[in-house]
């Protein structure tokens, strides 16, 4: 029997010093970060790609900064550069969406640019207390809800959380399991975040053919930049309404 292949990397999501480690034992190794640490979350892998795939199962906002940066740099979805003008010539609806919070959580907003043939419409809105991911989802929901007919739609978002949640089937799996997800690196389960909005988005995707595509944000794409501007302006408005589901889950009562 050939000797067992040694793991090459260790990812510590929750520990004394979260990050990527090349050694398990020794000073500064992964073991030192997780041993006797309460509810540590970590795992070893034979290749970096295996580790990145594991990280993609987490809500990006929940990852420590070093791992989130590693995922963004090495594991981001491929940018799909098809010209929206060609999609419009094919008779498809083109949606650009963006959302964010001024602080996370904090006042937040979403922006949508909807295009169909020669028509163009902009949609925006905001809430007094919400999160980046909730506003990314809300932008998609509001954009798709504005369509009166079930036309073929291509939705561009710079949120890997949204695009991969749909394209990799994460949201459907959470829904099938009563909006519970298995915690990575642990046999325990936890409630999937933002299930109220994922439920609405999945329902809209059943009503019409929608293709989700990832676009890199803040790189000069005029429709993406416009959505970002709409979202930021909406988040800065006075007397914003409550994001009731989020505030209830966060225990906010005011």
VOPAGU-2260 file (C-alpha; in pm, 1 decimal, decimal comma):
REM VOPAGU-2260
SITE   aa  ch    i         X         Y         Z
SITE  UNK   A    0       0,0       0,0       0,0
SITE  UNK   A    1     139,0     338,4     -97,2
SITE  UNK   A    2     187,7     592,7     183,2
SITE  UNK   A    3    -102,0     829,5     243,9
SITE  UNK   A    4     -64,2    1163,5      71,4
SITE  UNK   A    5       3,2    1446,4     314,8
SITE  UNK   A    6    -222,1    1748,2     329,1
SITE  UNK   A    7     -56,0    2058,1     188,1
SITE  UNK   A    8    -264,1    2344,0     332,0
SITE  UNK   A    9    -483,4    2413,0     633,0
SITE  UNK   A   10    -756,6    2675,1     638,9
SITE  UNK   A   11    -857,3    2820,2     975,2
SITE  UNK   A   12   -1189,4    3004,1     954,5
SITE  UNK   A   13   -1233,1    3037,6    1329,2
SITE  UNK   A   14    -933,1    3019,9    1561,2
SITE  UNK   A   15    -671,6    3229,0    1735,6
SITE  UNK   A   16    -534,6    3359,4    1406,8
SITE  UNK   A   17    -757,8    3271,9    1106,4
SITE  UNK   A   18    -584,6    3223,8     774,2
SITE  UNK   A   19    -410,1    2981,0     539,7
SITE  UNK   A   20    -131,6    2764,1     681,0
SITE  UNK   A   21     119,1    2536,5     511,6
SITE  UNK   A   22     215,9    2347,1     827,1
SITE  UNK   A   23       6,3    2173,3    1091,7
SITE  UNK   A   24     266,6    2125,5    1362,8
SITE  UNK   A   25     523,8    2366,1    1498,5
SITE  UNK   A   26     533,1    2724,5    1614,4
SITE  UNK   A   27     288,9    2931,0    1412,5
SITE  UNK   A   28     129,5    2622,8    1257,1
SITE  UNK   A   29    -240,1    2556,4    1214,5
SITE  UNK   A   30    -263,5    2328,7    1517,8
SITE  UNK   A   31    -154,3    2614,6    1741,0
SITE  UNK   A   32    -443,5    2825,7    1612,1
SITE  UNK   A   33    -720,8    2575,2    1682,3
SITE  UNK   A   34    -610,2    2349,9    1968,7
SITE  UNK   A   35    -839,7    2406,4    2268,4
SITE  UNK   A   36    -999,8    2702,5    2089,7
SITE  UNK   A   37   -1378,2    2698,2    2153,7
SITE  UNK   A   38   -1574,7    2582,7    1847,0
SITE  UNK   A   39   -1280,5    2621,4    1611,6
SITE  UNK   A   40   -1362,2    2587,1    1240,1
SITE  UNK   A   41   -1079,4    2452,3    1023,4
SITE  UNK   A   42    -989,3    2186,4     769,5
SITE  UNK   A   43    -687,7    2044,2     587,6
SITE  UNK   A   44    -664,6    1992,8     211,0
SITE  UNK   A   45    -436,9    1827,5     -38,6
SITE  UNK   A   46    -458,3    2116,7    -286,2
SITE  UNK   A   47    -531,2    2488,5    -272,0
SITE  UNK   A   48    -820,8    2448,7    -515,1
SITE  UNK   A   49    -990,1    2201,2    -281,0
SITE  UNK   A   50    -955,6    2454,7      -2,0
SITE  UNK   A   51   -1099,0    2736,1    -211,5
SITE  UNK   A   52   -1396,1    2521,2    -305,6
SITE  UNK   A   53   -1458,6    2461,0      65,6
SITE  UNK   A   54   -1444,4    2834,5     137,1
SITE  UNK   A   55   -1700,3    2902,4    -134,9
SITE  UNK   A   56   -1955,4    2726,1      81,2
SITE  UNK   A   57   -1940,8    3007,8     335,5
SITE  UNK   A   58   -2117,5    3340,3     324,2
SITE  UNK   A   59   -1826,0    3561,8     205,5
SITE  UNK   A   60   -1918,3    3829,9     458,3
SITE  UNK   A   61   -1866,5    3579,5     741,5
SITE  UNK   A   62   -1508,5    3491,6     642,9
SITE  UNK   A   63   -1209,1    3655,5     813,1
SITE  UNK   A   64   -1034,5    3912,1     594,8
SITE  UNK   A   65    -728,3    3698,8     495,7
SITE  UNK   A   66    -945,9    3415,6     366,8
SITE  UNK   A   67   -1195,5    3645,7     198,9
SITE  UNK   A   68    -909,9    3813,6      13,5
SITE  UNK   A   69    -762,6    3478,5     -90,0
SITE  UNK   A   70   -1098,8    3369,5    -223,9
SITE  UNK   A   71   -1154,6    3695,6    -411,8
SITE  UNK   A   72    -807,6    3687,9    -569,0
SITE  UNK   A   73    -782,0    3320,7    -658,3
SITE  UNK   A   74   -1134,9    3190,7    -657,4
SITE  UNK   A   75   -1350,9    3461,7    -811,7
SITE  UNK   A   76   -1592,9    3351,4   -1083,7
SITE  UNK   A   77   -1484,1    3407,5   -1439,9
SITE  UNK   A   78   -1591,3    3745,7   -1570,6
SITE  UNK   A   79   -1840,5    3707,4   -1852,4
SITE  UNK   A   80   -1782,8    3983,6   -2101,2
SITE  UNK   A   81   -2061,5    3932,8   -2353,7
SITE  UNK   A   82   -2176,0    4268,8   -2488,3
SITE  UNK   A   83   -2518,6    4365,6   -2344,3
SITE  UNK   A   84   -2597,8    4530,2   -2678,6
SITE  UNK   A   85   -2589,0    4187,9   -2844,4
SITE  UNK   A   86   -2821,0    4046,5   -2577,9
SITE  UNK   A   87   -3063,2    4331,1   -2642,3
SITE  UNK   A   88   -3055,3    4261,0   -3015,6
SITE  UNK   A   89   -3152,7    3902,6   -2933,8
SITE  UNK   A   90   -3465,0    4032,8   -2760,6
SITE  UNK   A   91   -3345,6    3958,6   -2408,9
SITE  UNK   A   92   -3392,5    4170,8   -2099,3
SITE  UNK   A   93   -3065,4    4290,6   -1948,4
SITE  UNK   A   94   -3055,9    4366,2   -1576,1
SITE  UNK   A   95   -2762,8    4519,9   -1392,7
SITE  UNK   A   96   -2793,8    4514,2   -1013,8
SITE  UNK   A   97   -2592,1    4631,4    -716,1
SITE  UNK   A   98   -2645,0    4680,5    -346,4
SITE  UNK   A   99   -2458,3    4762,5     -30,1
SITE  UNK   A  100   -2464,4    4908,9     317,6
SITE  UNK   A  101   -2276,9    5219,6     430,8
SITE  UNK   A  102   -2161,9    5015,3     729,7
SITE  UNK   A  103   -2221,4    4642,7     750,9
SITE  UNK   A  104   -2477,7    4632,5     902,4
SITE  UNK   A  105   -2602,8    4986,6     860,9
SITE  UNK   A  106   -2811,6    5203,4     628,5
SITE  UNK   A  107   -2821,2    5032,4     291,2
SITE  UNK   A  108   -2950,8    5065,7     -60,7
SITE  UNK   A  109   -2991,3    4887,6    -391,9
SITE  UNK   A  110   -2982,2    4999,5    -752,9
SITE  UNK   A  111   -3108,0    4842,5   -1074,9
SITE  UNK   A  112   -3068,6    4931,1   -1441,8
SITE  UNK   A  113   -3326,3    4748,6   -1654,7
SITE  UNK   A  114   -3289,1    4746,2   -2033,0
SITE  UNK   A  115   -3513,3    4594,6   -2298,7
SITE  UNK   A  116   -3480,5    4685,8   -2666,5
SITE  UNK   A  117   -3472,0    5068,4   -2667,8
SITE  UNK   A  118   -3628,7    5097,4   -2323,0
SITE  UNK   A  119   -3436,0    5175,7   -2008,5
SITE  UNK   A  120   -3555,5    5200,1   -1647,7
SITE  UNK   A  121   -3378,3    5267,1   -1318,9
SITE  UNK   A  122   -3495,5    5138,3    -979,6
SITE  UNK   A  123   -3356,4    5211,2    -634,5
SITE  UNK   A  124   -3450,7    5193,8    -269,4
SITE  UNK   A  125   -3303,8    5157,9      75,4
SITE  UNK   A  126   -3345,5    5059,5     439,7
SITE  UNK   A  127   -3233,7    5214,8     765,3
SITE  UNK   A  128   -3051,8    4901,9     891,5
SITE  UNK   A  129   -2948,9    4611,4     669,3
SITE  UNK   A  130   -2643,2    4435,3     521,8
SITE  UNK   A  131   -2443,9    4428,0     198,1
SITE  UNK   A  132   -2566,3    4081,6     101,0
SITE  UNK   A  133   -2931,0    4161,7     170,8
SITE  UNK   A  134   -2912,0    4464,1     -56,5
SITE  UNK   A  135   -2745,0    4262,2    -333,0
SITE  UNK   A  136   -3034,9    4016,1    -312,9
SITE  UNK   A  137   -3295,0    4292,6    -293,2
SITE  UNK   A  138   -3158,4    4452,1    -610,2
SITE  UNK   A  139   -3216,6    4125,5    -798,4
SITE  UNK   A  140   -3564,0    4084,1    -648,7
SITE  UNK   A  141   -3674,7    4436,1    -737,5
SITE  UNK   A  142   -3531,8    4413,6   -1087,9
SITE  UNK   A  143   -3703,1    4083,6   -1168,4
SITE  UNK   A  144   -4027,4    4193,8   -1001,4
SITE  UNK   A  145   -4043,9    4490,4   -1237,9
SITE  UNK   A  146   -4076,3    4260,9   -1541,8
SITE  UNK   A  147   -4438,3    4225,4   -1649,4
SITE  UNK   A  148   -4377,4    3938,4   -1893,1
SITE  UNK   A  149   -4166,4    3620,0   -1858,9
SITE  UNK   A  150   -3902,4    3726,2   -2108,6
SITE  UNK   A  151   -3554,1    3572,7   -2129,7
SITE  UNK   A  152   -3343,9    3771,9   -1886,4
SITE  UNK   A  153   -2970,8    3802,8   -1824,6
SITE  UNK   A  154   -2890,6    3946,5   -1482,1
SITE  UNK   A  155   -2544,4    4091,2   -1418,2
SITE  UNK   A  156   -2426,3    4123,1   -1056,8
SITE  UNK   A  157   -2085,4    4187,4    -902,1
SITE  UNK   A  158   -2183,9    3977,8    -598,8
SITE  UNK   A  159   -2033,0    3628,9    -602,2
SITE  UNK   A  160   -2258,6    3552,3    -302,8
SITE  UNK   A  161   -2566,6    3601,0    -523,5
SITE  UNK   A  162   -2436,0    3459,9    -851,7
SITE  UNK   A  163   -2279,6    3146,8    -705,4
SITE  UNK   A  164   -2571,4    3100,2    -466,9
SITE  UNK   A  165   -2793,2    3055,9    -772,8
SITE  UNK   A  166   -2559,1    2897,2   -1024,7
SITE  UNK   A  167   -2406,6    2643,3    -787,5
SITE  UNK   A  168   -2742,8    2552,4    -640,5
SITE  UNK   A  169   -2659,2    2653,8    -282,1
SITE  UNK   A  170   -2986,1    2840,7    -231,0
SITE  UNK   A  171   -3196,8    2552,4    -363,2
SITE  UNK   A  172   -3018,3    2308,4    -131,0
SITE  UNK   A  173   -3078,3    2533,6     168,9
SITE  UNK   A  174   -3443,6    2564,1      69,2
SITE  UNK   A  175   -3479,5    2186,2      31,3
SITE  UNK   A  176   -3344,5    2140,7     384,6
SITE  UNK   A  177   -3579,0    2389,3     546,5
SITE  UNK   A  178   -3329,7    2673,8     513,6
SITE  UNK   A  179   -3073,8    2491,2     723,4
SITE  UNK   A  180   -2716,7    2450,2     606,4
SITE  UNK   A  181   -2435,8    2233,4     732,9
SITE  UNK   A  182   -2158,7    2430,4     893,3
SITE  UNK   A  183   -1836,5    2370,7     705,2
SITE  UNK   A  184   -1582,7    2184,6     915,6
SITE  UNK   A  185   -1852,6    2079,9    1162,1
SITE  UNK   A  186   -2136,1    1823,3    1175,4
SITE  UNK   A  187   -2363,6    2093,6    1317,6
SITE  UNK   A  188   -2624,9    2276,4    1115,5
SITE  UNK   A  189   -2721,3    2641,7    1122,3
SITE  UNK   A  190   -2993,6    2854,5     970,0
SITE  UNK   A  191   -2904,1    2992,4     629,1
SITE  UNK   A  192   -2877,5    3368,8     632,2
SITE  UNK   A  193   -3120,0    3585,9     436,5
SITE  UNK   A  194   -3360,2    3296,5     376,2
SITE  UNK   A  195   -3655,0    3537,5     340,3
SITE  UNK   A  196   -3491,2    3706,9      42,6
SITE  UNK   A  197   -3353,6    3387,6    -111,5
SITE  UNK   A  198   -3708,1    3246,4    -100,4
SITE  UNK   A  199   -3840,2    3544,1    -296,4
SITE  UNK   A  200   -3557,3    3534,3    -548,7
SITE  UNK   A  201   -3594,4    3162,5    -618,7
SITE  UNK   A  202   -3968,0    3209,0    -674,4
SITE  UNK   A  203   -3903,0    3483,4    -929,9
SITE  UNK   A  204   -3654,9    3262,1   -1113,7
SITE  UNK   A  205   -3924,4    2994,6   -1150,9
SITE  UNK   A  206   -4160,0    3244,3   -1314,5
SITE  UNK   A  207   -3919,6    3336,2   -1595,7
SITE  UNK   A  208   -3593,4    3214,9   -1755,0
SITE  UNK   A  209   -3309,3    3400,3   -1582,4
SITE  UNK   A  210   -2937,0    3362,0   -1637,9
SITE  UNK   A  211   -2708,5    3504,9   -1367,3
SITE  UNK   A  212   -2369,4    3637,4   -1472,5
SITE  UNK   A  213   -2091,5    3780,4   -1260,5
SITE  UNK   A  214   -1932,8    4110,1   -1361,1
SITE  UNK   A  215   -1633,7    4264,4   -1189,5
SITE  UNK   A  216   -1740,8    4577,2   -1004,2
SITE  UNK   A  217   -1588,5    4923,8   -1024,2
SITE  UNK   A  218   -1405,0    4864,7   -1351,9
SITE  UNK   A  219   -1576,8    5126,7   -1563,7
SITE  UNK   A  220   -1881,2    4930,6   -1680,7
SITE  UNK   A  221   -2133,8    5217,2   -1713,7
SITE  UNK   A  222   -2441,3    5019,2   -1606,0
SITE  UNK   A  223   -2263,8    4861,6   -1309,7
SITE  UNK   A  224   -2128,7    5199,9   -1202,8
SITE  UNK   A  225   -2475,0    5353,0   -1234,7
SITE  UNK   A  226   -2623,2    5082,0   -1012,5
SITE  UNK   A  227   -2355,0    5147,7    -752,5
SITE  UNK   A  228   -2436,1    5520,6    -758,8
SITE  UNK   A  229   -2810,6    5453,2    -727,3
SITE  UNK   A  230   -2752,6    5219,4    -432,8
SITE  UNK   A  231   -2525,8    5462,5    -245,9
SITE  UNK   A  232   -2762,8    5753,5    -302,9
SITE  UNK   A  233   -3057,7    5548,2    -177,1
SITE  UNK   A  234   -2867,6    5445,3     137,1
SITE  UNK   A  235   -2804,5    5812,3     218,1
SITE  UNK   A  236   -3170,9    5917,5     209,4
SITE  UNK   A  237   -3341,7    6033,7     526,0
SITE  UNK   A  238   -3628,2    5847,4     694,2
SITE  UNK   A  239   -3551,4    5512,4     535,0
SITE  UNK   A  240   -3798,4    5231,0     611,8
SITE  UNK   A  241   -3702,4    4932,5     828,4
SITE  UNK   A  242   -3576,6    4606,0     684,3
SITE  UNK   A  243   -3819,3    4434,8     919,3
SITE  UNK   A  244   -3697,5    4078,2     879,9
SITE  UNK   A  245   -3336,3    4175,4     944,7
SITE  UNK   A  246   -3417,8    4399,2    1239,1
SITE  UNK   A  247   -3626,5    4127,1    1402,0
SITE  UNK   A  248   -3348,1    3870,1    1360,0
SITE  UNK   A  249   -3096,3    4120,4    1498,4
SITE  UNK   A  250   -3316,2    4197,7    1799,4
SITE  UNK   A  251   -3365,5    4563,4    1704,7
SITE  UNK   A  252   -3688,2    4720,3    1828,7
SITE  UNK   A  253   -3711,1    5092,5    1751,7
